[in-house]
Amino acid sequence: MSLAAVAVALALAATPTPAHRVMSHGLAHPAPAGSVTRLFRGVRPYVRLDGLPAGGLLPAEVDILLDQLARAQDRAPIDASLDRAHGTVVPDRDGLAIDRRATRTALLAAAPFANVATVRRPVHARWRTSDLARLTATLGTYTTWIDGSLERRGNIALASRLVRRRLVLPGQVFSFVAAIGPGTRAQGYQLAPTIQDGQMVPGLAGGVCQLSSTLYNAVRAAGLNVVERHHHALPVHYVPSGRDATVVLPGEHPPAWLAHLDFRFRNTRPRPVYVDAWVRGWSVTARIVGDPADRPAPARYARR
């Protein structure tokens, strides 16, 4: 560099640059640095980033600027999901993120007066539309027969609608109680026989334990991991002995001491599954739906 060029450069460096007005970016005030240090180690004079003044910023200050821009401008991806009302897949949406390394390199290499464009890269959703479109295989299913009053059948039908098409991601735990709610009149639950203290008495949401027991057996058939299950205080007739799963709902005015009993399972498959359930006539069916590749291996029996 000639002496004349150095003189011009020093004159430019001495001119107030965005590095001296770094507060306009919302940044913490930079550590003091001489004009020569900024000239030879920082962004060249009068360089802009997407129109924002960036000339004179040192590399560490560039990193701070890019972090703040990323927090303000990055857009997180949205995974595909299930439209529970219609049974269709809601498409995923890619996100967008600032490529800090590429942008930093371009900014520090830019010539004076250049306007550098921020480099952005797409961020793909973890679960794509195509992933959920493949959830077509029944991994496990179970049906039980309903008896009793119309109110009891209505409670089972309502709970079935509330668990229908609930997506469970890999490693996620499904809670039956969280899915069907506290079991109140406001939800539409009615009085029907329930087991309390070893006796059959009328109670809100009576009958929903038949659905939790039916779902438990579907989960067993699918080979998923049961996290929480409780037996009834009395035998029930709609599933074989030892294969029931009772729940205790919070209700409308739960006492503080009430221990809520839940049925919960974990999706141990590498891909999502979803819960499905419905009442048809006087039967209730629950099933676990997933990717055909996740079908459980058929049971093998050896003759003695």
C-alpha positions as CSV (number, residue, x, y, z in Angstrom):
1,M,0.0,0.0,0.0
2,S,1.4,3.4,-1.0
3,L,1.9,6.2,1.5
4,A,-0.9,8.1,-0.2
5,A,-3.3,5.1,0.1
6,V,-2.4,4.7,3.7
7,A,-3.1,8.4,4.3
8,V,-6.5,8.1,2.6
9,A,-7.3,4.9,4.6
10,L,-6.4,6.5,7.9
11,A,-8.5,9.5,7.0
12,L,-11.4,7.2,6.4
13,A,-10.8,5.3,9.6
14,A,-10.7,8.5,11.5
15,T,-14.1,9.5,10.2
16,P,-16.9,8.3,12.6
17,T,-18.1,4.9,11.4
18,P,-21.0,2.7,12.5
19,A,-18.5,1.0,14.9
20,H,-18.6,4.3,16.9
21,R,-22.3,4.3,16.6
22,V,-22.8,0.7,17.4
23,M,-25.5,1.5,19.9
24,S,-27.8,2.1,16.9
25,H,-27.8,-1.7,16.4
26,G,-28.9,-2.2,20.0
27,L,-25.5,-3.7,20.9
28,A,-23.6,-3.3,24.0
29,H,-21.0,-0.5,23.7
30,P,-17.9,-2.1,22.1
31,A,-14.6,-2.3,23.9
32,P,-12.4,0.7,23.0
33,A,-10.3,0.2,19.9
34,G,-8.1,2.5,17.9
35,S,-9.0,3.6,14.4
36,V,-6.0,1.7,13.0
37,T,-7.1,-1.5,14.8
38,R,-10.6,-1.2,13.3
39,L,-9.2,-0.4,9.9
40,F,-6.9,-3.4,9.6
41,R,-8.9,-5.9,11.7
42,G,-12.5,-4.8,11.4
43,V,-15.1,-4.4,8.7
44,R,-13.9,-1.9,6.1
45,P,-15.2,1.7,6.3
46,Y,-18.8,2.4,5.2
47,V,-19.7,-1.2,4.6
48,R,-23.4,-2.0,5.2
49,L,-25.2,-5.2,6.1
50,D,-28.6,-5.3,4.5
51,G,-28.5,-1.5,4.7
52,L,-27.4,-1.4,8.3
53,P,-24.1,0.5,9.0
54,A,-21.4,-2.1,9.9
55,G,-18.1,-0.4,8.9
56,G,-15.4,-0.5,11.5
57,L,-17.0,-3.4,13.5
58,L,-14.4,-5.8,14.9
59,P,-15.0,-9.5,14.5
60,A,-16.4,-10.0,18.0
61,E,-18.8,-7.1,17.4
62,V,-19.9,-8.7,14.1
63,D,-20.7,-11.8,16.1
64,I,-22.8,-9.9,18.5
65,L,-24.6,-8.1,15.7
66,L,-25.4,-11.4,13.9
67,D,-26.7,-13.0,17.1
68,Q,-29.1,-10.1,17.6
69,L,-30.2,-10.2,14.0
70,A,-30.8,-13.9,14.3
71,R,-32.9,-13.6,17.4
72,A,-35.0,-11.0,15.7
73,Q,-35.3,-12.5,12.2
74,D,-34.8,-16.3,12.4
75,R,-38.1,-18.2,11.8
76,A,-38.4,-21.6,13.5
77,P,-39.8,-24.5,11.4
78,I,-43.2,-25.9,12.1
79,D,-43.6,-29.7,12.1
80,A,-46.4,-31.4,10.2
81,S,-49.4,-32.2,12.4
82,L,-52.8,-33.9,12.3
83,D,-56.1,-32.1,11.8
84,R,-58.0,-34.0,14.4
85,A,-61.4,-32.9,13.2
86,H,-60.9,-34.0,9.6
87,G,-58.2,-36.6,9.8
88,T,-55.9,-34.8,7.3
89,V,-52.3,-33.9,7.6
90,V,-51.5,-30.2,8.1
91,P,-48.3,-29.6,6.0
92,D,-45.0,-28.7,7.6
93,R,-43.4,-25.3,7.1
94,D,-39.7,-24.8,6.7
95,G,-38.0,-22.2,8.9
96,L,-35.3,-19.7,7.9
97,A,-32.0,-18.9,9.8
98,I,-29.1,-16.5,9.3
99,D,-26.0,-18.4,8.3
100,R,-23.7,-16.6,10.7
101,R,-20.4,-18.1,9.4
102,A,-21.1,-17.3,5.8
103,T,-22.4,-13.8,6.6
104,R,-19.5,-13.0,8.9
105,T,-17.0,-14.1,6.2
106,A,-18.7,-12.0,3.5
107,L,-18.9,-8.9,5.8
108,L,-15.2,-9.0,6.9
109,A,-14.1,-9.5,3.3
110,A,-16.3,-6.7,1.8
111,A,-14.7,-3.7,0.1
112,P,-15.4,-0.2,1.4
113,F,-18.9,1.1,0.7
114,A,-20.2,-2.4,-0.2
115,N,-23.7,-3.4,0.9
116,V,-23.5,-7.1,2.0
117,A,-26.6,-9.2,2.0
118,T,-27.2,-11.5,5.0
119,V,-26.8,-15.1,4.0
120,R,-29.8,-17.2,5.0
121,R,-30.4,-20.9,4.9
122,P,-33.6,-23.0,5.2
123,V,-34.3,-25.0,8.4
124,H,-36.3,-28.1,7.7
125,A,-39.0,-29.3,10.0
126,R,-38.2,-32.5,12.0
127,W,-41.4,-34.2,11.0
128,R,-42.4,-33.6,7.3
129,T,-45.8,-33.9,5.7
130,S,-44.6,-37.1,4.0
131,D,-43.8,-38.6,7.5
132,L,-47.3,-38.3,8.7
133,A,-48.8,-39.3,5.4
134,R,-47.2,-42.7,5.9
135,L,-49.1,-43.3,9.2
136,T,-51.5,-45.8,7.7
137,A,-50.8,-49.1,9.4
138,T,-52.7,-50.4,12.4
139,L,-50.0,-51.4,15.0
140,G,-52.5,-52.6,17.6
141,T,-56.2,-52.6,18.0
142,Y,-58.8,-53.8,20.6
143,T,-62.6,-53.8,20.8
144,T,-64.8,-54.2,23.8
145,W,-68.6,-54.3,24.2
146,I,-70.5,-51.6,26.1
147,D,-73.5,-52.3,28.3
148,G,-75.4,-50.2,30.8
149,S,-77.2,-47.0,30.4
150,L,-77.2,-44.6,27.5
151,E,-75.4,-42.1,29.7
152,R,-72.5,-44.5,30.2
153,R,-72.3,-45.1,26.4
154,G,-72.4,-41.3,25.9
155,N,-69.5,-40.8,28.3
156,I,-67.4,-43.4,26.4
157,A,-68.3,-41.9,23.0
158,L,-67.3,-38.4,24.3
159,A,-64.0,-39.6,25.6
160,S,-63.3,-41.5,22.4
161,R,-63.8,-38.2,20.4
162,L,-61.3,-36.5,22.7
163,V,-58.5,-39.1,22.2
164,R,-59.1,-39.5,18.5
165,R,-56.2,-38.8,16.3
166,R,-53.9,-37.7,19.1
167,L,-50.3,-37.6,17.7
168,V,-47.6,-39.1,19.9
169,L,-44.0,-38.4,18.8
170,P,-41.1,-40.7,19.4
171,G,-40.2,-40.7,23.1
172,Q,-43.3,-38.7,24.0
173,V,-45.7,-39.9,26.7
174,F,-49.4,-40.0,26.1
175,S,-51.7,-39.2,29.1
176,F,-55.2,-40.5,28.9
177,V,-56.4,-38.1,31.7
178,A,-54.8,-35.1,29.9
179,A,-56.5,-36.1,26.7
180,I,-60.0,-36.5,28.0
181,G,-60.0,-33.7,30.5
182,P,-61.2,-33.4,34.1
183,G,-64.6,-35.1,33.5
184,T,-67.0,-32.3,34.2
185,R,-70.6,-31.4,33.2
186,A,-69.2,-28.5,31.2
187,Q,-67.4,-31.0,29.0
188,G,-70.6,-32.9,28.5
189,Y,-70.0,-35.8,30.8
190,Q,-73.0,-37.4,32.5
191,L,-73.7,-39.4,35.6
192,A,-73.2,-43.1,35.2
193,P,-72.0,-46.0,37.5
194,T,-68.4,-45.7,38.7
195,I,-66.4,-47.7,41.2
196,Q,-65.7,-45.7,44.4
197,D,-64.3,-47.2,47.6
198,G,-65.1,-50.7,46.3
199,Q,-68.7,-49.9,45.5
200,M,-70.7,-49.0,42.4
201,V,-72.1,-45.5,42.8
202,P,-73.2,-42.8,40.3
203,G,-70.4,-40.5,39.2
204,L,-69.6,-38.0,36.5
205,A,-67.9,-39.6,33.4
206,G,-68.8,-43.1,34.6
207,G,-67.7,-45.6,31.9
208,V,-64.5,-43.8,30.6
209,C,-62.4,-46.5,32.3
210,Q,-63.7,-48.9,29.7
211,L,-62.1,-46.8,27.0
212,S,-58.8,-46.5,29.0
213,S,-58.8,-50.3,29.4
214,T,-59.6,-50.8,25.7
215,L,-56.8,-48.5,24.8
216,Y,-54.4,-50.2,27.2
217,N,-55.0,-53.5,25.3
218,A,-54.4,-51.8,21.9
219,V,-51.1,-50.3,23.3
220,R,-50.1,-53.8,24.4
221,A,-50.8,-55.2,21.0
222,A,-48.7,-52.5,19.4
223,G,-45.8,-53.3,21.7
224,L,-45.4,-49.8,23.2
225,N,-44.1,-49.1,26.6
226,V,-46.8,-48.6,29.4
227,V,-45.6,-45.9,31.8
228,E,-48.6,-45.9,34.3
229,R,-51.5,-48.3,34.8
230,H,-53.8,-49.2,37.7
231,H,-56.3,-52.0,38.3
232,H,-59.9,-51.4,39.3
233,A,-60.9,-52.1,42.9
234,L,-63.5,-54.5,41.6
235,P,-63.4,-57.0,38.7
236,V,-64.7,-55.6,35.3
237,H,-66.4,-57.7,32.7
238,Y,-65.3,-56.0,29.5
239,V,-61.7,-57.2,29.4
240,P,-60.0,-60.4,30.6
241,S,-58.9,-60.4,34.3
242,G,-55.7,-58.4,34.9
243,R,-56.0,-56.4,31.6
244,D,-57.9,-53.4,32.8
245,A,-56.6,-49.8,33.3
246,T,-58.6,-47.6,35.6
247,V,-58.3,-43.8,35.8
248,V,-59.5,-41.2,38.4
249,L,-60.4,-37.9,36.9
250,P,-60.0,-34.6,38.8
251,G,-63.7,-33.7,38.4
252,E,-65.3,-30.4,39.0
253,H,-64.1,-29.7,42.6
254,P,-61.2,-32.0,43.3
255,P,-60.0,-32.1,46.9
256,A,-56.3,-31.3,47.3
257,W,-55.6,-34.8,48.7
258,L,-57.1,-36.6,45.8
259,A,-54.6,-38.8,44.0
260,H,-55.3,-38.8,40.3
261,L,-54.8,-42.2,38.6
262,D,-53.8,-42.1,34.9
263,F,-53.1,-44.4,32.1
264,R,-50.0,-43.4,30.2
265,F,-47.8,-44.9,27.6
266,R,-44.6,-43.9,25.7
267,N,-44.1,-44.1,22.0
268,T,-41.0,-46.3,21.7
269,R,-41.0,-46.4,17.9
270,P,-38.6,-44.2,15.9
271,R,-41.5,-42.6,14.1
272,P,-44.8,-40.9,15.2
273,V,-47.9,-42.8,16.0
274,Y,-51.4,-41.6,16.7
275,V,-54.3,-42.8,18.9
276,D,-57.6,-43.5,17.3
277,A,-60.9,-44.5,19.0
278,W,-64.6,-44.6,18.2
279,V,-67.9,-46.0,19.4
280,R,-70.0,-47.9,16.9
281,G,-73.3,-49.2,18.1
282,W,-72.6,-50.8,21.5
283,S,-68.9,-51.4,21.0
284,V,-65.8,-49.2,21.5
285,T,-62.6,-49.7,19.5
286,A,-59.2,-48.2,20.2
287,R,-56.2,-48.5,17.9
288,I,-52.6,-47.3,17.5
289,V,-51.8,-46.2,14.0
290,G,-48.2,-45.8,12.7
291,D,-45.8,-46.3,9.9
292,P,-45.9,-49.8,8.2
293,A,-42.2,-50.2,9.0
294,D,-43.1,-50.0,12.7
295,R,-45.5,-53.0,12.8
296,P,-44.7,-55.2,15.8
297,A,-43.1,-58.5,14.9
298,P,-45.6,-61.4,15.0
299,A,-45.5,-63.5,18.1
300,R,-43.7,-66.8,17.7
301,Y,-44.5,-69.9,19.7
302,A,-42.3,-73.0,20.1
303,R,-43.9,-76.4,20.6
304,R,-42.5,-78.3,23.6
